Amino acid sequence: MINQLLETISTQGLSGTLLVLALVVIFFLYKETKSERNARMTDIKQVWQEDIRFRGELKALLDTILEILRSKK
């Protein structure tokens, strides 16, 4: 099957060669885009975890401030 494909491409000349080159480039660009997307997802997860930690610290700080204000009455 591959031999038939290569034979068909070779009979097409330059247009067949360019078609194969375009398909190879598309494949590698897709692979690169996929790895970049995974890296972005990892970044988003890290930011989300930091946001959750920050909100927890902020809640604890506000609770402490409210506790101090209530004890002064």
N, C-alpha and C positions, 0 to 999 in steps of 0.2 A: 504494500500500500504506500509506504513512504517512497519507494523507488518510483512508483507511478506519479506520485505528487511531485517529486523532484524533476521527473521527466517532463511533466506538464508545465512546470514553472520554467524549465530551461527552454521550452519551445515558445513560451510567451516573451522571452527576451527581457528587455529592460523593464517593462511594466510588471512582469512577474517578479523580478528581483526586487523592485521597489515595493510591491505588495508584501512580500515576505519581510523586507526590512521594516515596513510600517507595522506589521503584526508583532514583530520582535520588540520594537520600540514601545508599542502599546502595552505589551505584556510587562516589560520592565518598569514602565511608568506606573502601571496599576500596582505592581508590587511595592514600589517606593511610596506611593500614596497610601497604601494599606499600612505600611510601617509607620508613616507619619501620623496617620489617624490614631493608631494605637498609642503613639507617644503622647498625642494631645489628650487622649482619654485618661492616660496615667496622670498627666498634669492636672486635669480637671478633678480627678479623684483626690489628689494631694491637696489641692486648694479647698475642696469640699471638707476634707478631714480637718484642715487648719481652721476653717470657718466654724465647724462644730466645736472644736476645742476653744476657740475664742469666745463663742457664745456661752459656753459653760463657765468660762472664767468671768465673763461679764455678769452672768446671773449670780455667781457666788459673790462678786464684789457688790452688786446691788443689794443682795440679801444681807450682807454684812453692814452696809450703810443703813439699811432700814432697821436692822437690829440695834445699831448704835443710836439712831434717832428715837426709837421706841424706848430705849432704856433711859434716856435723858428726861423723859416726862415725869 
